[in-house]
């Protein structure tokens, strides 16, 4: 809104000033008659300087707002947040000894192949989400945090909340110059917290790519007692990964689980952030030089 008002005021001021200058110039010479004879515009409308000033105003306002650009790309300069579902359904026995322990083992294998400078955070969640470890490049701390993830005794599975919390972890660490990749492992039955759509919008806004790993066999597994069976919700996880630029994996055994993590590491696709401020300020400087040159030559005012 401020940008639109500023541009409107600039245009209005420009043409009022132009009209005033033309009115006073015609007191001393009949420029219209001379223009008809020479077929030249002796009092140009200064549209080019006006366009330059509009661009300068827009660039200054966007620079003050800290404008940046996100784009999908590939980079080896990545930070990660590993999200592990710790809801009761992760005790299902279709993986041995259960889904949670299999997930933790695969996550630790993933940490072991990362570059030394890669920062990793750990989040566990059920009906609520918890930061087990903020972003760090101390791999021993990361593996310890993963090992310490236990079942959370809160009802439900809040997938959306976990994604938002992971996005905020990146913001807190101020790693805008690095790619942001989330690896979310869950049985995918999101049933509490914010919607998946809201989580997708928040991740996209913050340049976070969400890779999802759905753990669970097609027939499901028992947990709590022999009468309760949990099964994988493929559609939710696929939607979350595809709309944030990540990958979706369906895992039915331990080997596939390990390979999914390695595939995410090798692909290294993420959303890369470019701080556009310095480029816009450079454009402002160039346009100011151009305007100075024009006002000294073609649009020079004769007093």
ABEGO torsion letter per residue (X at the ends): XAAAAAAAAAAAAAAAAAAAAAAAAAAABBAAAAAAAAGBBABBAGAAAAAAAAAAAAAAAAAAAGBBBBBBBBBABBBBBBBBBABAAAABAABOABAAAAAAAAAAAAAAABBAABBBBBBBBBABBBBABBBBABAAAAAAAAAABBBBBBBEBBAAAAAAAAAAAAAAAGAAABBBBBBBBBAGBBABEBBAAAAAAAAAAAGBBBBBBBBEBAAEBBBGBAABBBBBBAAAAAAAAAAAGBBBBBBABAAAAAAAAAAAAAAGBBBBBBBAAAAAAAAAAAAAAAAAAAAABAABBBX
